[in-house]
Amino acid sequence: MPDEYRVAVLVSGAGTNLQCILDTLHADPTSNVTVVLVVASKDDAPALERARAAGVETAVVGMGGRERAERDAELADVVGAARPDLVVLAGWMSIVTNVFLDRFPDRVINLHPSLLPAFPGMNSIEEAYEWGVRLTGVTVHFAEEHVDAGPPILQAVTPVLYADSPDDLRARVRELEHDLLPRAIRAFARGGVTRHSDNPRRIEVVEEDE
């Protein structure tokens, strides 16, 4: 098995995507992925209990009435101490600035419930539904300082059906998230993610079954 691949996960809420990472990668004896730290933006985030139940170290780094750059400096120190190979924003409901991102170049990824660049920001599932698009989906992308602006790494698609309610669509998007995020992490862990040397927005991804 390749050397341990260390992952830090940043969360803000329930942590269902964190749980998927813990179940499909961290707890899999055939995987070299280890979740070494879970950081929450608030101390009552249910995701923290999921991490503790899996024996993963946790921390809380909140805004606390300060500037985002000050928060991100502390966040970078906390995450950096865990020596992660990859930082995963899995429901981290806050922009991270370059104060944080510059500490982990090309090692911070985010999960977003739309086919970026369509419907960035909050409420993307509801916006896709109201817009009447026929297709939407999920994007794993490199994090940048601007909202959902980094280049896509992997995307997955679901139809928006005529009979759908917003909850129906949300459930299918959530299933895609639970599949796509572990796939992206596996690709990083095997060295299968590469930026194009001339166009850094073009990302080559080689997965195990290719």
Stockholm file with secondary structure:
# STOCKHOLM 1.0

chainA/1-210         MPDEYRVAVLVSGAGTNLQCILDTLHADPTSNVTVVLVVASKDDAPALERARAAGVETAVVGMGGRERAERDAELADVVGAARPDLVVLAGWMSIVTNVFLDRFPDRVINLHPSLLPAFPGMNSIEEAYEWGVRLTGVTVHFAEEHVDAGPPILQAVTPVLYADSPDDLRARVRELEHDLLPRAIRAFARGGVTRHSDNPRRIEVVEEDE
#=GR chainA/1-210 SS CCCCEEEEEEESSCCHHHHHHIIIIITCTTCCEEEEEEEESSTTCTHHHHHHHTTCCEEECCCTTSCHHHHHHHHHHHHHTTCCSEEEESSCCSCCCHHHHTTSTTCEEEEESSCTTSSCSTTHHHHHHHHTCSEEEEEEEECCSSTTCSCEEEEEEEECCTTCCHHHHHHHHHHHHHHHHHHHHHHHHTTCEEECSSCTTCEEECCTTC
#=GC SS_cons         CCCCEEEEEEESSCCHHHHHHIIIIITCTTCCEEEEEEEESSTTCTHHHHHHHTTCCEEECCCTTSCHHHHHHHHHHHHHTTCCSEEEESSCCSCCCHHHHTTSTTCEEEEESSCTTSSCSTTHHHHHHHHTCSEEEEEEEECCSSTTCSCEEEEEEEECCTTCCHHHHHHHHHHHHHHHHHHHHHHHHTTCEEECSSCTTCEEECCTTC
//
